[in-house]
């Protein structure tokens, strides 16, 4: 799996914005990605040093469209902490 396939998109929520000042970032990642893969991908894409990675799995919600029933896809979220001496991720600096 390519490093650009692992990180899908950043999670932009009120809770994730609160962690930006302390170099804590949140990303939606590939469903099969592991902690070491996420760490390597963030370090390679953003040129930073990662201290710790936590991952949370989310089940897709059931949805209805009229009489048709379905389910959203399951997904995975990664919480990434950078080291103190690492620079901040530039993408998130403009969002504060």
The first five atom37 places (N, CA, C, CB, O) and aatype in JSON, in Angstrom:
{
  "aatype": [20, 20, 20, 20, 20, 20, 20, 20, 20, 20, 20, 20, 20, 20, 20, 20, 20, 20, 20, 20, 20, 20, 20, 20, 20, 20, 20, 20, 20, 20, 20, 20, 20, 20, 20, 20, 20, 20, 20, 20, 20, 20, 20, 20, 20, 20, 20, 20, 20, 20, 20, 20, 20, 20, 20, 20, 20, 20, 20, 20, 20, 20, 20, 20, 20, 20, 20, 20, 20, 20, 20, 20, 20, 20, 20, 20, 20, 20, 20, 20, 20, 20, 20, 20, 20, 20, 20, 20, 20, 20, 20, 20, 20, 20, 20, 20],
  "atom_mask": [
    [1, 1, 1, 1, 1],
    [1, 1, 1, 1, 1],
    [1, 1, 1, 1, 1],
    [1, 1, 1, 1, 1],
    [1, 1, 1, 1, 1],
    [1, 1, 1, 1, 1],
    [1, 1, 1, 1, 1],
    [1, 1, 1, 1, 1],
    [1, 1, 1, 1, 1],
    [1, 1, 1, 1, 1],
    [1, 1, 1, 1, 1],
    [1, 1, 1, 1, 1],
    [1, 1, 1, 1, 1],
    [1, 1, 1, 1, 1],
    [1, 1, 1, 1, 1],
    [1, 1, 1, 1, 1],
    [1, 1, 1, 1, 1],
    [1, 1, 1, 1, 1],
    [1, 1, 1, 1, 1],
    [1, 1, 1, 1, 1],
    [1, 1, 1, 1, 1],
    [1, 1, 1, 1, 1],
    [1, 1, 1, 1, 1],
    [1, 1, 1, 1, 1],
    [1, 1, 1, 1, 1],
    [1, 1, 1, 1, 1],
    [1, 1, 1, 1, 1],
    [1, 1, 1, 1, 1],
    [1, 1, 1, 1, 1],
    [1, 1, 1, 1, 1],
    [1, 1, 1, 1, 1],
    [1, 1, 1, 1, 1],
    [1, 1, 1, 1, 1],
    [1, 1, 1, 1, 1],
    [1, 1, 1, 1, 1],
    [1, 1, 1, 1, 1],
    [1, 1, 1, 1, 1],
    [1, 1, 1, 1, 1],
    [1, 1, 1, 1, 1],
    [1, 1, 1, 1, 1],
    [1, 1, 1, 1, 1],
    [1, 1, 1, 1, 1],
    [1, 1, 1, 1, 1],
    [1, 1, 1, 1, 1],
    [1, 1, 1, 1, 1],
    [1, 1, 1, 1, 1],
    [1, 1, 1, 1, 1],
    [1, 1, 1, 1, 1],
    [1, 1, 1, 1, 1],
    [1, 1, 1, 1, 1],
    [1, 1, 1, 1, 1],
    [1, 1, 1, 1, 1],
    [1, 1, 1, 1, 1],
    [1, 1, 1, 1, 1],
    [1, 1, 1, 1, 1],
    [1, 1, 1, 1, 1],
    [1, 1, 1, 1, 1],
    [1, 1, 1, 1, 1],
    [1, 1, 1, 1, 1],
    [1, 1, 1, 1, 1],
    [1, 1, 1, 1, 1],
    [1, 1, 1, 1, 1],
    [1, 1, 1, 1, 1],
    [1, 1, 1, 1, 1],
    [1, 1, 1, 1, 1],
    [1, 1, 1, 1, 1],
    [1, 1, 1, 1, 1],
    [1, 1, 1, 1, 1],
    [1, 1, 1, 1, 1],
    [1, 1, 1, 1, 1],
    [1, 1, 1, 1, 1],
    [1, 1, 1, 1, 1],
    [1, 1, 1, 1, 1],
    [1, 1, 1, 1, 1],
    [1, 1, 1, 1, 1],
    [1, 1, 1, 1, 1],
    [1, 1, 1, 1, 1],
    [1, 1, 1, 1, 1],
    [1, 1, 1, 1, 1],
    [1, 1, 1, 1, 1],
    [1, 1, 1, 1, 1],
    [1, 1, 1, 1, 1],
    [1, 1, 1, 1, 1],
    [1, 1, 1, 1, 1],
    [1, 1, 1, 1, 1],
    [1, 1, 1, 1, 1],
    [1, 1, 1, 1, 1],
    [1, 1, 1, 1, 1],
    [1, 1, 1, 1, 1],
    [1, 1, 1, 1, 1],
    [1, 1, 1, 1, 1],
    [1, 1, 1, 1, 1],
    [1, 1, 1, 1, 1],
    [1, 1, 1, 1, 1],
    [1, 1, 1, 1, 1],
    [1, 1, 1, 1, 1]
  ],
  "atom_positions": [
    [[0.85, -1.18, 0.0], [0.0, 0.0, 0.0], [0.9, 1.24, 0.0], [-0.97, 0.0, 1.23], [1.84, 1.33, 0.79]],
    [[0.62, 2.17, -0.87], [1.35, 3.42, -1.0], [1.06, 4.33, 0.2], [0.98, 4.13, -2.32], [-0.03, 4.26, 0.76]],
    [[2.02, 5.18, 0.61], [1.79, 6.07, 1.75], [0.67, 7.06, 1.47], [3.07, 6.82, 2.1], [-0.01, 7.5, 2.39]],
    [[0.46, 7.42, 0.21], [-0.62, 8.34, -0.14], [-1.97, 7.65, -0.14], [-0.35, 8.96, -1.5], [-3.0, 8.33, -0.15]],
    [[-2.01, 6.32, -0.14], [-3.26, 5.59, -0.03], [-3.68, 5.44, 1.43], [-3.12, 4.22, -0.68], [-4.86, 5.21, 1.7]],
    [[-2.76, 5.55, 2.36], [-3.06, 5.34, 3.79], [-3.82, 6.52, 4.37], [-1.77, 5.1, 4.58], [-4.86, 6.33, 5.01]],
    [[-3.33, 7.74, 4.16], [-3.99, 8.94, 4.67], [-5.06, 9.35, 3.66], [-2.96, 10.1, 4.91], [-4.73, 9.71, 2.53]],
    [[-6.33, 9.29, 4.06], [-7.42, 9.64, 3.14], [-7.71, 11.13, 3.18], [-8.69, 8.84, 3.48], [-7.69, 11.8, 2.15]],
    [[-7.97, 11.66, 4.39], [-8.23, 13.1, 4.54], [-8.11, 13.48, 6.0], [-9.64, 13.46, 3.98], [-8.22, 12.62, 6.87]],
    [[-7.89, 14.77, 6.29], [-7.88, 15.22, 7.68], [-9.31, 15.31, 8.21], [-7.17, 16.59, 7.8], [-10.25, 15.58, 7.47]],
    [[-9.45, 15.08, 9.5], [-10.76, 15.23, 10.14], [-10.82, 16.65, 10.69], [-10.99, 14.16, 11.29], [-10.03, 17.02, 11.55]],
    [[-11.76, 17.44, 10.17], [-11.88, 18.84, 10.57], [-13.12, 19.0, 11.44], [-11.95, 19.77, 9.33], [-14.23, 19.21, 10.94]],
    [[-12.92, 18.89, 12.74], [-14.02, 19.03, 13.69], [-13.57, 19.94, 14.83], [-14.47, 17.63, 14.23], [-12.4, 20.31, 14.92]],
    [[-14.5, 20.3, 15.68], [-14.19, 21.17, 16.81], [-13.18, 20.51, 17.74], [-15.47, 21.52, 17.58], [-12.27, 21.17, 18.25]],
    [[-13.34, 19.22, 17.97], [-12.42, 18.5, 18.85], [-11.02, 18.4, 18.24], [-12.97, 17.1, 19.15], [-10.03, 18.53, 18.95]],
    [[-10.95, 18.17, 16.93], [-9.63, 18.06, 16.3], [-8.93, 19.42, 16.24], [-9.77, 17.48, 14.9], [-7.71, 19.47, 16.33]],
    [[-9.67, 20.52, 16.09], [-9.07, 21.84, 16.09], [-8.47, 22.18, 17.45], [-10.1, 22.89, 15.7], [-7.48, 22.92, 17.53]],
    [[-9.05, 21.66, 18.53], [-8.53, 21.93, 19.87], [-7.15, 21.33, 20.09], [-9.5, 21.39, 20.92], [-6.38, 21.86, 20.89]],
    [[-6.82, 20.25, 19.39], [-5.53, 19.6, 19.57], [-4.41, 20.15, 18.7], [-5.68, 18.18, 19.31], [-3.26, 19.75, 18.87]],
    [[-4.72, 21.03, 17.77], [-3.71, 21.53, 16.84], [-2.61, 22.29, 17.57], [-4.35, 22.43, 15.79], [-1.44, 22.16, 17.21]],
    [[-2.95, 23.07, 18.59], [-1.94, 23.84, 19.33], [-0.93, 22.93, 20.03], [-2.61, 24.75, 20.34], [0.23, 23.31, 20.18]],
    [[-1.35, 21.75, 20.46], [-0.45, 20.82, 21.15], [0.11, 19.77, 20.19], [-1.19, 20.14, 22.31], [0.56, 18.71, 20.63]],
    [[0.09, 20.05, 18.88], [0.61, 19.17, 17.82], [-0.05, 17.79, 17.84], [2.13, 19.01, 17.97], [0.62, 16.77, 17.73]],
    [[-1.36, 17.79, 17.99], [-2.18, 16.58, 17.93], [-3.1, 16.72, 16.72], [-3.0, 16.35, 19.26], [-3.92, 17.64, 16.66]],
    [[-2.97, 15.8, 15.75], [-3.72, 15.89, 14.51], [-4.56, 14.63, 14.31], [-2.78, 16.1, 13.32], [-4.21, 13.56, 14.8]],
    [[-5.67, 14.78, 13.59], [-6.59, 13.68, 13.37], [-6.79, 13.47, 11.87], [-7.94, 13.95, 14.07], [-7.03, 14.43, 11.13]],
    [[-6.7, 12.21, 11.44], [-6.86, 11.88, 10.03], [-7.8, 10.69, 9.86], [-5.5, 11.57, 9.39], [-7.85, 9.8, 10.71]],
    [[-8.54, 10.7, 8.75], [-9.28, 9.51, 8.33], [-8.3, 8.69, 7.52], [-10.59, 9.87, 7.5], [-7.69, 9.2, 6.58]],
    [[-8.14, 7.41, 7.88], [-7.13, 6.57, 7.24], [-7.77, 5.34, 6.61], [-6.05, 6.14, 8.26], [-8.94, 5.04, 6.86]],
    [[-6.99, 4.63, 5.81], [-7.45, 3.42, 5.15], [-7.88, 2.39, 6.19], [-6.34, 2.83, 4.23], [-7.28, 2.31, 7.27]],
    [[-8.91, 1.62, 5.89], [-9.49, 0.68, 6.84], [-8.51, -0.4, 7.28], [-10.71, 0.03, 6.24], [-8.63, -0.92, 8.39]],
    [[-7.54, -0.75, 6.45], [-6.58, -1.81, 6.78], [-5.25, -1.27, 7.29], [-6.35, -2.67, 5.57], [-4.32, -2.05, 7.49]],
    [[-5.13, 0.05, 7.49], [-3.86, 0.65, 7.91], [-3.57, 0.34, 9.38], [-3.9, 2.19, 7.7], [-4.48, 0.28, 10.21]],
    [[-2.28, 0.13, 9.68], [-1.84, -0.12, 11.05], [-1.14, 1.12, 11.59], [-0.9, -1.36, 11.11], [-0.86, 2.06, 10.85]],
    [[-0.85, 1.11, 12.91], [-0.17, 2.25, 13.52], [1.19, 2.55, 12.89], [0.0, 2.01, 15.01], [1.47, 3.71, 12.58]],
    [[2.06, 1.54, 12.69], [3.35, 1.84, 12.05], [3.21, 2.39, 10.62], [4.2, 0.59, 12.02], [4.0, 3.23, 10.2]],
    [[2.21, 1.9, 9.88], [2.0, 2.41, 8.52], [1.55, 3.87, 8.55], [0.96, 1.56, 7.79], [2.0, 4.67, 7.73]],
    [[0.65, 4.21, 9.49], [0.18, 5.58, 9.61], [1.33, 6.49, 10.01], [-0.99, 5.68, 10.64], [1.48, 7.59, 9.47]],
    [[2.15, 6.05, 10.97], [3.3, 6.84, 11.41], [4.25, 7.12, 10.25], [4.05, 6.12, 12.55], [4.68, 8.26, 10.06]],
    [[4.57, 6.1, 9.48], [5.48, 6.24, 8.34], [4.88, 7.18, 7.29], [5.79, 4.87, 7.72], [5.59, 8.01, 6.72]],
    [[3.58, 7.04, 7.03], [2.93, 7.87, 6.02], [2.93, 9.34, 6.41], [1.49, 7.39, 5.79], [3.22, 10.2, 5.58]],
    [[2.61, 9.65, 7.67], [2.58, 11.05, 8.12], [3.99, 11.63, 8.08], [1.99, 11.15, 9.55], [4.18, 12.77, 7.64]],
    [[4.98, 10.87, 8.54], [6.35, 11.36, 8.52], [6.85, 11.61, 7.1], [7.28, 10.37, 9.23], [7.56, 12.58, 6.85]],
    [[6.48, 10.75, 6.17], [6.95, 10.88, 4.8], [6.21, 11.98, 4.04], [6.79, 9.56, 4.08], [6.84, 12.72, 3.28]],
    [[4.92, 12.1, 4.23], [4.13, 13.09, 3.48], [4.39, 14.5, 3.99], [2.64, 12.77, 3.58], [4.61, 15.41, 3.19]],
    [[4.35, 14.7, 5.32], [4.43, 16.04, 5.9], [5.83, 16.42, 6.39], [3.46, 16.15, 7.03], [6.03, 17.54, 6.84]],
    [[6.8, 15.5, 6.32], [8.19, 15.75, 6.74], [8.27, 16.22, 8.19], [8.83, 16.81, 5.82], [8.88, 17.24, 8.49]],
    [[7.64, 15.45, 9.09], [7.64, 15.72, 10.53], [8.04, 14.46, 11.28], [6.23, 16.23, 11.01], [8.17, 13.39, 10.67]],
    [[8.24, 14.56, 12.59], [8.55, 13.41, 13.43], [7.33, 13.1, 14.28], [9.81, 13.69, 14.33], [6.81, 13.97, 14.98]],
    [[6.86, 11.84, 14.24], [5.68, 11.41, 14.97], [6.12, 10.72, 16.26], [4.81, 10.46, 14.11], [6.99, 9.86, 16.25]],
    [[5.49, 11.12, 17.37], [5.78, 10.52, 18.66], [4.89, 9.31, 18.92], [5.62, 11.55, 19.78], [5.37, 8.26, 19.35]],
    [[3.57, 9.47, 18.67], [2.61, 8.42, 19.03], [1.44, 8.45, 18.07], [2.12, 8.6, 20.48], [1.08, 9.5, 17.53]],
    [[0.83, 7.27, 17.85], [-0.35, 7.14, 17.0], [-1.38, 6.29, 17.73], [0.01, 6.52, 15.6], [-1.05, 5.21, 18.22]],
    [[-2.61, 6.75, 17.81], [-3.73, 5.96, 18.3], [-4.73, 5.83, 17.16], [-4.39, 6.61, 19.58], [-4.9, 6.75, 16.37]],
    [[-5.4, 4.68, 17.09], [-6.35, 4.42, 16.01], [-7.69, 3.99, 16.6], [-5.8, 3.33, 15.04], [-7.74, 3.22, 17.57]],
    [[-8.77, 4.5, 16.01], [-10.12, 4.14, 16.43], [-10.9, 3.65, 15.22], [-10.85, 5.35, 17.09], [-10.86, 4.26, 14.15]],
    [[-11.61, 2.52, 15.39], [-12.45, 1.97, 14.32], [-13.89, 2.44, 14.52], [-12.38, 0.41, 14.31], [-14.38, 2.49, 15.64]],
    [[-14.55, 2.79, 13.43], [-15.93, 3.24, 13.47], [-16.79, 2.38, 12.56], [-16.03, 4.72, 13.07], [-16.41, 2.09, 11.43]],
    [[-17.95, 1.97, 13.05], [-18.91, 1.2, 12.26], [-19.76, 2.16, 11.45], [-19.79, 0.31, 13.17], [-20.09, 3.25, 11.92]],
    [[-20.12, 1.76, 10.23], [-20.97, 2.59, 9.39], [-22.4, 2.62, 9.91], [-20.95, 2.08, 7.95], [-22.9, 1.63, 10.44]],
    [[-23.04, 3.75, 9.76], [-24.4, 3.92, 10.25], [-25.41, 3.34, 9.25], [-24.71, 5.4, 10.52], [-25.19, 3.42, 8.04]],
    [[-26.51, 2.77, 9.75], [-27.56, 2.33, 8.82], [-28.28, 3.54, 8.24], [-28.56, 1.39, 9.54], [-28.56, 4.51, 8.95]],
    [[-28.59, 3.5, 6.95], [-29.26, 4.61, 6.26], [-30.42, 4.08, 5.44], [-28.27, 5.38, 5.36], [-30.43, 2.92, 5.03]],
    [[-31.41, 4.95, 5.22], [-32.57, 4.61, 4.4], [-32.79, 5.69, 3.36], [-33.83, 4.44, 5.27], [-32.58, 6.87, 3.62]],
    [[-33.2, 5.27, 2.17], [-33.63, 6.19, 1.13], [-34.97, 5.66, 0.65], [-32.56, 6.3, -0.05], [-35.03, 4.8, -0.23]],
    [[-36.04, 6.18, 1.23], [-37.36, 5.65, 0.92], [-37.5, 4.27, 1.52], [-37.61, 5.62, -0.6], [-37.31, 4.08, 2.72]],
    [[-37.83, 3.29, 0.69], [-37.98, 1.93, 1.2], [-36.7, 1.1, 1.07], [-39.11, 1.23, 0.48], [-36.67, -0.07, 1.45]],
    [[-35.65, 1.69, 0.54], [-34.38, 0.99, 0.37], [-33.5, 1.21, 1.59], [-33.66, 1.46, -0.9], [-33.31, 2.34, 2.04]],
    [[-32.98, 0.13, 2.11], [-32.11, 0.22, 3.28], [-30.67, -0.08, 2.87], [-32.57, -0.75, 4.38], [-30.41, -0.86, 1.96]],
    [[-29.75, 0.55, 3.57], [-28.33, 0.32, 3.3], [-27.51, 0.68, 4.53], [-27.87, 1.13, 2.08], [-28.05, 0.91, 5.61]],
    [[-26.2, 0.71, 4.33], [-25.31, 1.01, 5.43], [-24.12, 1.78, 4.89], [-24.86, -0.29, 6.16], [-23.6, 1.46, 3.82]],
    [[-23.68, 2.81, 5.64], [-22.47, 3.52, 5.27], [-21.26, 2.62, 5.53], [-22.34, 4.86, 6.06], [-21.35, 1.67, 6.31]],
    [[-20.16, 2.91, 4.88], [-18.96, 2.11, 5.03], [-18.36, 2.27, 6.42], [-17.93, 2.5, 3.98], [-18.47, 3.33, 7.04]],
    [[-17.72, 1.2, 6.92], [-16.94, 1.29, 8.14], [-15.68, 2.1, 7.82], [-16.57, -0.14, 8.7], [-15.2, 2.09, 6.69]],
    [[-15.15, 2.82, 8.84], [-13.96, 3.63, 8.6], [-13.08, 3.67, 9.83], [-14.35, 5.04, 8.18], [-13.47, 3.22, 10.91]],
    [[-11.89, 4.22, 9.66], [-10.89, 4.23, 10.72], [-10.33, 5.64, 10.85], [-9.76, 3.21, 10.43], [-10.08, 6.32, 9.86]],
    [[-10.13, 6.08, 12.11], [-9.6, 7.4, 12.4], [-8.3, 7.25, 13.17], [-10.62, 8.26, 13.19], [-8.2, 6.42, 14.08]],
    [[-7.29, 8.05, 12.81], [-5.99, 8.0, 13.48], [-5.72, 9.33, 14.16], [-4.86, 7.66, 12.47], [-5.85, 10.39, 13.56]],
    [[-5.32, 9.26, 15.43], [-4.89, 10.42, 16.2], [-3.36, 10.39, 16.2], [-5.49, 10.42, 17.67], [-2.76, 9.4, 16.62]],
    [[-2.73, 11.46, 15.74], [-1.27, 11.5, 15.59], [-0.71, 12.62, 16.46], [-0.87, 11.71, 14.1], [-1.15, 13.77, 16.36]],
    [[0.26, 12.29, 17.32], [0.96, 13.25, 18.15], [2.37, 13.43, 17.6], [1.0, 12.8, 19.65], [3.08, 12.45, 17.36]],
    [[2.77, 14.69, 17.39], [4.12, 14.97, 16.92], [5.05, 15.21, 18.11], [4.12, 16.2, 15.97], [4.58, 15.54, 19.2]],
    [[6.35, 15.05, 17.89], [7.32, 15.32, 18.95], [7.4, 16.82, 19.21], [8.72, 14.75, 18.59], [6.98, 17.63, 18.38]],
    [[7.93, 17.19, 20.38], [8.03, 18.61, 20.77], [8.92, 19.4, 19.81], [8.57, 18.74, 22.2], [8.61, 20.55, 19.48]],
    [[10.02, 18.8, 19.37], [10.95, 19.52, 18.49], [10.54, 19.5, 17.03], [12.33, 18.94, 18.62], [11.18, 20.16, 16.21]],
    [[9.5, 18.77, 16.68], [9.03, 18.7, 15.31], [8.28, 19.97, 14.93], [8.14, 17.47, 15.11], [7.65, 20.6, 15.78]],
    [[8.35, 20.34, 13.65], [7.59, 21.5, 13.19], [6.12, 21.11, 13.02], [8.17, 22.06, 11.86], [5.8, 19.93, 12.88]],
    [[5.24, 22.1, 13.03], [3.81, 21.85, 12.87], [3.5, 21.54, 11.4], [2.98, 23.07, 13.36], [4.27, 21.89, 10.51]],
    [[2.38, 20.88, 11.16], [1.95, 20.58, 9.8], [1.35, 21.85, 9.2], [0.91, 19.4, 9.77], [0.43, 22.43, 9.77]],
    [[1.88, 22.28, 8.06], [1.51, 23.57, 7.47], [0.04, 23.63, 7.06], [2.37, 23.85, 6.26], [-0.57, 24.69, 7.13]],
    [[-0.53, 22.51, 6.64], [-1.92, 22.48, 6.19], [-2.86, 22.97, 7.3], [-2.32, 21.06, 5.75], [-3.81, 23.7, 7.02]],
    [[-2.6, 22.58, 8.54], [-3.49, 22.91, 9.65], [-3.25, 24.31, 10.21], [-3.32, 21.9, 10.74], [-4.13, 24.83, 10.9]],
    [[-2.1, 24.93, 9.94], [-1.79, 26.25, 10.5], [-2.73, 27.33, 10.0], [-0.36, 26.62, 10.17], [-3.07, 28.24, 10.76]],
    [[-3.16, 27.26, 8.77], [-4.06, 28.27, 8.21], [-5.5, 28.11, 8.69], [-4.03, 28.21, 6.69], [-6.32, 29.0, 8.47]],
    [[-5.83, 27.0, 9.33], [-7.2, 26.74, 9.76], [-7.5, 27.25, 11.17], [-7.47, 25.26, 9.69], [-8.66, 27.28, 11.58]],
    [[-6.47, 27.64, 11.91], [-6.69, 28.06, 13.31], [-7.36, 29.39, 13.41], [-5.39, 28.11, 14.07], [-7.61, 29.87, 14.51]]
  ]
}
